[in-house]
Amino acid sequence: MLDHSLLPKNISLGQFRKLLGRYPSFIESISLTKGAKPGQKTLLELDRFRYHDAITTYRLEESKRPMTLNDVKTLVDWKLRHGKFRPTLMKLVSSNDDAFVESTIREAINEYRTSLDTSKALSTITKLKGIGPATASLLLSVHDPHSVIFFSDEAFYWLCCNGQKSPIKYNVKEYQELSTAGQELAKRLGVDAVDVEKVAYVLINEGASDATSGDAETASPSDVKPAQVDSSKKPAKRKSNISNISNDATDRQTEVRRSKRGKAS
């Protein structure tokens, strides 16, 4: 159970920055432990794409090109490696037509750009096979990392369940609850939605006592750089101050699947 001081309504900016500063080394340790198959990107490489390359390419203010199916697949790969792995999801996502992916996401982003209505944008993106509200929020988040939070288990546990692991239905109603709570915290501390997401990941997976201990430097929100990828490193054990991480944060018994369209979270 999280310390009362670390709950969203109570956490200070100093505590938040310290936790944010721990994210790069934490994700690097997980990446080294998990390793990667030949020809497969490491979690660290995928994490850099999600938090740096994709945002640089698709941020609303300076979008360089429409999102492609290959980019969607890379983000889904990150989601599966960063959280719970589902063996059939990538096959469903890959079955989408590239042109349809591009036009659908363009439509959703244009809708969001004019209305800032996340629900409407998510509804459009979920027309794609294998894309449910959670994955749709990820695709929208890289376009607006300041305001749109990714519907991750960790973010929902921290922001909506007082840090407790509870069943999640992965529907739009829950996402709106998460989005509202995330915006309130981001506004109170003056941070970005993407920073809130990272802090939640550290708090829930690493554990509050470990996450706030040690001599990690305090980081300014949104200034945390992705850890540098060093392919020469071999998988190693995680540092002793990292608590045992559950690869299956919760049993998603309530997940909604639409068999004909291959819906997923």
KOLRO-534494 format. One record per residue: residue in three letters; x, z, y of N, C-alpha, C in turn. Coordinates in steps of 0.001 Angstrom, whole numbers, plus 524288, in hexadecimal, padded with zeros to 5 digits. Each point is the difference from the previous one (the first is absolute). Example, Ala and Ser with C-alpha at 12.3 -4.5 7.8 and 13.67 -1.06 7.14 Angstrom:
Ala8338681E787E9C67FC8680000804A68038480000804B0Ser7FEA27FD308041A803348003C804A67FCFE802DA80442
***
This chain:
Met80348800007FB597FCB880000804A78036D80000804DCLeu7FEA77FCBB803BE803217FFA0804C47FF71804E280356Asp804508015A8028D7FFD780444803CB7FC147FE9380445His7FD29803E3801D07FBF17FF17803F58022E7FD44804D5Ser804E6801218013E802587FDBF804BA801127FA317FF7DLeu7FFEF7FE017FB2D801287FA7B7FF1E7FB157FCAA7FF58Leu7FB748026C800617FB337FCFA7FFC47FF867FCAD804ECPro7FD507FB937FFC27FFC07FC56804687FE7A8026380540Lys7FC70803C67FFEF7FE3E8024C804F6803EB803CF8024AAsn803C78019A7FCCB803A780403801C7805AA7FE398007DIle8017F7FBF77FD478057B7FE6D7FFF3801F77FECA8057ESer804B6801D88011F8024C7FF1480529802F97FADC80003Leu8013A7FE1B804A7802F97FB278006D80569800B57FD9FGly8025280492800AE80525801047FDBA7FFE97FFC77FA14Gln7FC0E802707FDA37FF797FFD17FA547FF117FA627FE1FPhe7FCBF7FD3B802E57FEBE7FA9B7FEA3804ED7FCA28001BArg803168009A80412804C27FCD680076803E4801317FBA6Lys8005A804F77FE89803A5801687FBDB7FE5C7FD8A7FAD4Leu7FAF5800227FEE67FDFF7FDA17FB3A800C17FA128001ALeu7FF087FDA580476800B87FA5B80092805B07FE857FF16Gly803838034D801D7805927FF007FF51801C6800467FA59Arg7FCE98028F7FCB48016B8006E7FA837FE4C7FB497FCD5Tyr7FC827FCCF802267FDD67FBB07FCED804277FC2A7FE03Pro803937FE0E80341803C17FC187FE1080332801CF7FB50Ser80235804BE8003480329801E17FBA07FC9D801227FB3CPhe7FB34801B3800F17FC75801287FBB47FE8C7FB0E7FD0EIle7FE917FBE1802D77FE757FB287FD64804BC7FD757FD61Glu80496800B48023E804BD7FDE67FD8B8010A802B47FAD1Ser7FF36805267FFCD800E3802DA7FB277FC247FE497FBCAIle7FB267FEFD801857FC177FE327FC42801787FA8A7FE0CSer801BF7FCAA8038D801857FAB57FE9B8048B7FFFD7FC22Leu803D08034E800F9804818004C7FC7F7FE6B802077FAA6Thr7FC61803A17FFDC7FE3C8022E7FB0A7FCD37FC0C7FCE2Lys7FC8D7FD2A802AA7FCBD7FC2A7FD4D803107FB2E7FE5CGly803BD7FE798033C802F67FB4F7FED77FC987FB1C8006FAla801ED7FBAF7FDF97FD177FB0E80027801E87FC797FB98Lys7FC697FCDE7FDFF801617FC4A7FBEC8030D7FB7580268Pro802F37FD127FCDD802DE7FB7D802147FC507FC42802D8Gly801877FE7C804B17FCD27FC6E803127FB94802A2802F1Gln7FF558050D7FF347FBD4802E8802958022F802EC804B9Lys7FD0B8001B8043F801A9802EB804987FF99805D57FEF9Thr80396802EB802357FFBC805AF7FF887FBBA8020C803A0Leu7FE57804D27FF117FC26802708036D80218800428058BLeu8050B800EC80091802588005C805297FF997FAC9802E6Glu800EB7FBB97FD3F7FF7F7FAD6802607FA5B7FED580171Leu7FC698017C7FC9F7FA717FF348011A7FE4D803608049BAsp8022F804A7800467FEA18039380441801D37FDCC8053BArg804887FD8E7FFF7801EC7FD96804D57FC6E7FB7C801A3Phe7FE267FD0D7FC337FC687FBC1801427FAFA8023380251Arg7FDDA803FA7FD927FB0E80229801CA8005C8025580580Tyr80427802FF800F88005A802D6804F28032F7FD4F8043FHis802BE7FBDC7FEA58032D7FD54803F27FED07FA2280046Asp801397FD337FBD37FF7F7FA4D8001E7FA667FE2C800FBAla7FC48802407FD1A7FA8B7FE50800937FDE08014D80566Ile8015380498801F37FE238018D805318026D7FC9180439Thr805067FEDC7FF64802A47FC97803C07FD817FA948000FThr7FE577FE2A7FB757FDBA7FAC47FF8E7FA547FFCC801C6Tyr7FD018040F7FEDE7FA527FFA6800BC7FDA68037A8043DArg8032080337802857FDDA80367804127FCBF7FCCF803DCLeu7FB5F801FB801487FC4B7FD2080344802697FDCB804FEGlu8033C8032780292802227FE6E8050F803B07FB617FFA3Glu802647FF457FB6F803EE7FBD87FF94800067FD8E7FA90Ser7FB647FEEA7FDFC7FF857FDB27FACF802B77FAB27FFCBLys803497FF507FC188032A7FB3E7FFA17FD737FBBD7FCA6Arg7FCAD801987FC547FD737FC2C7FC957FBA3802B17FD01Pro7FC767FD027FDA77FBD7802407FCD780240802817FB0DMet7FD55803C27FDDB801C1802827FB317FEF27FC767FB55Thr803D37FF917FCA17FF997FCA07FB687FEDE803307FB16Leu7FE9A7FD3F7FBDB7FF0D8029A7FAFF804EB802C47FE15Asn8048B7FD98800AF804DC8027C7FE42800F08052B802CFAsp7FEB78002880506800A3804DE802E97FC1F8041C7FE23Val7FB3E7FE507FEDF7FC148039E7FDEF801E68023E7FACCLys802297FCB07FCB0801EF801BF7FAEE80483803E78009CThr8035C7FF19803DE8044E803A4800E97FDF080551801C5Leu7FC127FFF3803687FDAE804EB801CC7FD23802C77FB92Val7FD687FD067FCA97FD638025C7FB81804118023F7FC3EAsp804527FD4A7FF5380449801EF7FCBA801F28053880222Trp800AE800488052880195804F48026E7FBF4804417FEE5Lys7FB0F7FEC8800A07FBCF803CB7FF248001E8021E7FA69Leu800CF7FC8E7FC3B800148019F7FA8A804CF8033F7FEAAArg8046C7FEB88026B804DB802E67FEE4800438051080326His7FD977FFFC8048B8000C80482803847FC128041E7FE38Gly7FBE67FE2E7FD607FBE8803837FE327FF087FF667FA36Lys7FAFE7FF737FE977FE9A7FF817FA80800387FA4D7FE46Phe802A87FF0B7FBA5800887FAB07FE067FB3C7FE787FCCFArg7FDFE7FB46801037FBA47FDDD7FD00801967FA9A7FE11Pro800BE7FF6D7FAFF802317FB277FDD17FCD97FB10800EDThr7FADB8006B800C07FCCE7FB3F8008F7FF347FE4F805AELeu801458036B803AE7FEC37FEDB80576802F27FB3E80219Met805057FFAD7FEE3803157FBAD802167FE0B7FAC17FDEFLys7FE417FFEB7FB217FDF87FB257FDC87FB227FE3E802F6Leu7FC9E803A58015E7FB487FEBC802F4801667FDEE80566Val80388802AF802A3801937FE688053E8028D7FA9E7FFDESer8033C7FF157FC16802C47FAF97FF8C7FC557FB757FF05Ser7FB51801147FE0A7FC497FBD27FEBB7FD387FDDB804DDAsn800DC8026F804887FDA77FE05804D5802967FAE3801A8Asp7FCF67FC948025F8021B7FB2B8022A802E98012F80509Asp804B07FDE48007F8034E80134804887FD477FEB580525Ala7FD887FB898003C7FD617FE65804DA7FB798039D80148Phe7FD2A801C97FBED7FB9A80389800E0801F38054B801E6Val8045D801BF7FDEB80257804F3801BD801587FFA4805CBGlu802997FBD580170801A57FF56805697FB5C7FFC2803BESer7FC007FCFA7FEA67FB7B7FF74803787FCCC8050780043Thr7FF90802BF7FB9F7FCF3804DA7FFDD8028E8044180345Ile80521800977FF6F802B08040880305800247FE87805C5Arg8009A7FB078012B7FFD67FE4D8057B7FAB18015880270Glu7FBDC7FF007FD167FAB98013D801E27FF79805DA80107Ala801E0803337FC5D7FF9D805B18009080313801F4804B9Ile804A77FDE2800C58034A801B6804597FDA67FE4980533Asn7FDC07FB608002A7FD687FE41804CE7FB598037D80147Glu7FD13801927FBF47FBA380396800C1801ED8053B8020ETyr80431801E17FDAA8021680519801998024B7FFC48057FArg802937FBCA80135802717FF60805257FBF28004A80467Thr7FB5C7FDE37FF0F7FBF97FFD7804137FC8A804D880013Ser7FF4D802787FB7C7FC59804697FFBE8027C805477FEC2Leu804C67FFF17FDC7802A1804B67FE1A7FC9C802E87FC08Asp7FCC07FD0B7FD437FC7D802267FC09802A87FF8F7FAACThr802238045E7FE1C802CA7FFDC7FB0A7FC587FED57FB6ESer7FB4A80219800327FC467FF2E7FBB37FED37FA367FF3DLys7FF377FD45804497FECA7FA757FFB8804AF7FCF07FDE7Ala804A880164801CE804B67FD537FE31800E4800F47FA30Leu7FF40804D47FE45800B48013F7FA777FC0B7FD167FCA7Ser7FB367FF9A801F57FBEF7FD397FD22801827FA4C7FF1BThr802807FDAE803DC801AF7FA927FF788048D7FF807FC2BIle803C680369800708049A7FFB47FCA07FE97800ED7FA4DThr7FC1A8034F7FF077FE89801287FA907FD0E7FB887FD5ALys7FF6F7FBA4802A47FDF07FB587FD6D803FE7FDDA7FC22Leu804E48017E800B3804317FE317FC8B7FFBF802D77FAC7Lys801377FD487FBD87FFF58025A7FACC80455804147FF83Gly7FE908047C7FDC1803D18041D7FF33800F480364804BEIle7FD567FEEF8044E800D8802E8804DD7FB428036480143Gly800B3805107FF8D7FBFA803B78017A8014B8025380553Pro7FCF9803D9801D4800E480252805298057E80238800CCAla8023D8025F7FBED80535802578009A804247FBD48010BThr800127FBF57FCBA803D87FBD6800CB7FEE77FCF6804FDAla7FAFF7FF468013E7FE9A7FD50804DA8021480300804B6Ser7FFC38052F7FFC980205803228045C805E27FF6880087Leu802AD7FF327FB9D805AB7FF11800268012B7FAE7802CELeu7FD217FBE27FEB1800D87FAEF8027B7FEBC80030805D4Leu7FC0F8030B8016E7FEA38008B80585803F780360802E0Ser80214803EA7FD48803A8803A98026D804F77FD5F801F8Val802037FC267FD17804D67FD7D801C27FF0C7FCBA804E7His7FB177FED2801227FEB07FD3A804D47FF5F803C980496Asp7FE80804D47FEE67FF5A803E980423801BB8055B7FE05Pro80525800C77FF6E8020B804EE7FDEC7FF1B804A2803A9His7FEE17FEE5804DD7FF0A80436803BE7FAC4802B17FEF1Ser7FBFE7FCFE7FEA67FAB7802257FF9D7FDA98000D7FA87Val801D57FC9F7FC807FD927FF7D7FAD980349802A77FBD6Ile7FDB5803D57FD6D802C5802CB7FBE17FEAF7FDA57FAB5Phe803D27FFC17FC9A7FF387FE1C7FAAD7FD218042E7FCD8Phe7FC227FE537FD047FCD7803837FCC780319801887FB20Ser803C08036F800A78031F801E57FB997FDB18051C7FE04Asp80120801457FB277FE35804FB7FDD3802068048580351Glu805127FFC1801468027480458802C97FD88800E780555Ala7FEF97FBCA802CC7FD98800888052A7FA8B8026D7FF87Phe7FD0E7FE4D7FC117FAB1802167FF5380031805C17FE70Tyr803858016B7FC6E800778057B7FE718013780377804AFTrp803CA7FE5180318801C380340804617FBF58003E8045ELeu7FE047FB7E801897FC947FFC48048F7FA58801707FEDECys7FE3B7FF377FB3F7FA6D800BF7FEC57FEEA8043B7FBF1Cys80410801DF7FD577FF30803DB7FBCE80371804D0800ACAsn801D280100804C6803598048880112804C2800387FC67Gly802127FB687FEBE804B87FFCB7FCD97FF17800A47FA31Gln7FB0F800507FE5A7FEC1800A97FA767FEEE7FAB37FD75Lys801CC7FF597FB307FF0B7FB2C7FD287FA75800107FDD5Ser7FCE57FC4B801BD7FA837FFB67FE7F7FEA07FA647FE82Pro7FBD67FF467FCFA7FE5D7FAAF7FE8D7FEBB7FCC8804D8Ile8016E7FB027FFD77FF087FC738045E7FCD67FB5A7FE05Lys7FC1F7FE61803017FCB67FB987FE73802007FAC98021DTyr8037D8003C803DC802497FB44802477FBE97FC558023FAsn7FC5D8021D802E97FC0E7FCBF80283800C280011805EBVal7FD037FCCC802B1800927FF78805AA7FEA180513802CCLys7FC22802D37FDFE7FE7B804F98027180487803D680005Glu802BF8006A7FB9480486803827FFC1804517FE178039DTyr800AE7FADA800448041A7FE08803767FECE8014F805ADGln7FB1B7FFB1801907FEA38014E8055B8010E805C180126Glu7FF10803517FC1A80139805928008B805E1800BD800BDLeu803037FD447FCD5805AD8003F80062801E17FDE180538Ser7FDEE7FB9180193801997FD87804E17FEF480387804AFThr7FB738026B800157FEA28038280455803AC804AB80039Ala8010B8025E7FB7A8037E804807FFCF8058D7FE738018BGly801AD7FB697FE478053A7FE2880152800967FEF6805CEGln7FC0D7FDB58025B800257FEE08059C80012805048033BGlu7FD25803F67FE367FFF180501802C8805648027F7FFF4Leu802877FFED7FB7D8053C802437FF95803ED7FCD880327Ala7FFC27FAD67FF86803A37FC9C802D27FF7A800BF805E2Lys7FB3880080801D87FF16800C180592801FE80552801CAArg7FF1F804077FCDF801B88054E8017A805EC8006480062Leu802C37FD7F7FC65805B1800657FFF2802B57FB84802D2Gly7FD1B7FBD980135802697FB818028A803587FCD77FC4BVal7FE067FF237FB3B802EC7FD1A7FC077FCBE7FB5B7FE28Asp8024D7FCBF7FCB17FD467FB727FDEB7FD8A801337FAB3Ala7FC0B7FCEB7FEA17FD63800A57FAF7803DD7FF697FB80Val803B47FC7680092803CF7FF187FBDE80381804C77FF40Asp800E8802FF8042F80310804D37FF8C7FCF6804277FD08Val7FAF38004F801077FC9F803BF7FD4F800147FEEA7FA20Glu7FFD47FB147FEAA800217FE607FA81804FF801D97FD49Lys8046F7FF5980292804FE801967FDAA8005C805E97FF60Val7FE48802E2803E780033805AF7FFBA7FC86801FE7FB93Ala7FB727FDA77FF627FC85801877FBBC802A57FF177FABETyr802CE7FBA67FF83802A07FEBC7FB178040F804247FE9CVal802F7801A9803E5803FB804067FF177FD73805367FEB1Leu7FC248018F803087FD76805097FF307FD8A800787FA96Ile7FD257FC147FE6C7FD2E8004B7FB0F8039A7FF5B7FB46Asn803CF7FC8C8005E8035E7FEE97FB81804CA8037A7FF97Glu802458014680460804C5803247FFD57FEC9805C37FFDEGly7FBA28018A8025D7FEA8805868002D8017B8024980538Ala7FCA58033880226800CE8021E8053A804F68032F8007BSer801388034B7FC1580493803608006C804FF7FCD980012Asp800487FBEA7FCB4804AB7FCB37FFEC800407FC82804C9Ala7FB7A7FDFE801987FFD97FC3E80443801AF802498052CThr7FF2F8050C800B280154802688050380500803267FFBDSer802C87FFB87FB9B804E9802CF7FF808048D7FC4A800B6Gly804B180219800068049E7FCA5800598018E7FEED80599Asp803BC7FC8480091802367FEDE805237FED37FA82801CBAla7FBB57FDDC7FE567FE9D7FAAC8019B7FF507FFBC805DCGlu801C27FBC1802457FF7D7FF538059A7FA597FF2980189Thr7FEB6801B7804A97FAC67FF238020A7FF977FA68801EEAla7FBF67FD477FE5F7FF6B7FA87801757FB9F7FF46803EBSer800B57FC4C803837FBDC7FEAF803A97FC217FC777FD3FPro7FAEA800EE800B87FC077FCB27FD81800F37FA3F80120Ser7FF387FCD67FC11800877FA468003E805A17FE2B80092Asp803B5803A880048805757FE778008E803048007F7FAE7Val7FD51801A57FBD1802A7800A67FB02800FE7FAAF7FD99Lys804E77FEB07FF61801807FAF07FDD27FFA08002B7FA13Pro7FE957FBAA7FD7B8000A7FFD97FA4A80589800DB7FE16Ala80091802D27FBA080532800DB7FDE4802787FAC67FEA6Gln805177FF9F800BD802B37FB207FEDE800337FF0F7FA23Val7FF227FB457FE6D800047FEA27FA7B8058D7FF047FE34Asp801A9802EE7FC14805357FF587FDCE7FF617FEC67FA38Ser8005E7FB027FEB37FF1C7FE4D7FAA080445801DC7FC4DSer80458801EF8021C80446801BA7FCA77FF06805627FDBCLys7FC40802CF802467FEDF8053D7FE1D7FD1E7FFC77FACALys8012A803B77FC997FD5F8004E7FB0D7FBFD8045F8003CPro7FBEE7FFB87FCAA7FC158041F7FFF580284805457FF3AAla7FE2E803C4802F780232805457FFAB7FB9D803F48002ELys80145804BB7FE6F7FC138041C800277FEBD8015F8059AArg7FB26801A0800E27FE8A80172805488029B8051780189Lys800AA800AE804F880276804BC801F17FCC6804B77FE6BSer802AE8047E7FF627FD678049C7FE067FBC48021680383Asn7FFFB7FE8E804FD7FC018020D8037A7FAFC7FCCD7FFDAIle7FFC77FC2C7FC877FB457FCDA7FF847FD01801D87FB3ASer7FB35801AD800BD7FCDC801F87FBAC7FE3F7FB927FC82Asn7FE5B801677FB5B7FE577FC157FC297FB787FCD38020EIle800B07FAC88000A7FC0E7FC90802457FC627FE007FBC8Ser7FB0A80051801047FC267FDF77FC527FF297FA4580105Asn800EA7FCC67FC007FF257FA618009C7FA3C7FE9C7FFFEAsp7FCD1803B27FE137FA637FF117FFDA7FD6A8045680305Ala7FFA37FF5F805277FE278042E803687FA93801D87FEA1Thr7FCBD7FC9F7FE297FAAA8018F7FE977FDBE7FC2D7FC25Asp7FC7B801D37FCC97FD6A7FC907FC497FB8F7FD44802C9Arg800A57FAF4801187FC327FD378032F7FB3C7FE8F7FCAAGln7FD38804177FE377FB887FF117FC997FB887FD69802D1Thr7FFE0800C2805277FB8F7FDFA802EF801057FAC180278Glu804627FD787FE99801497FAFF8027C7FBE27FBDB7FED0Val7FE657FD2D804027FC067FBF67FF72802957FAD47FEC4Arg7FE4C7FD727FBCA8021F7FADD7FE917FB8A7FC157FFBBArg800FF7FB8A802267FC377FBCD7FFA7802557FBDC7FC68Ser7FE197FFD67FB3B8028C7FCC57FC0E8001D7FA3D80148Lys7FBE47FE02802597FFDD7FA63800F8803DF7FE6A80421Arg800B980339803E2803847FE958044E80529802DC7FFA1Gly80092803427FBD9804FD802997FF3E80140803BE8045ALys7FC2880346801C8801028037A8046580364804867FE38Ala80345801DD803808034B804857FEEC800D0802D280511Ser8028A804857FFA280100802D9804D4804757FD77802EF
***
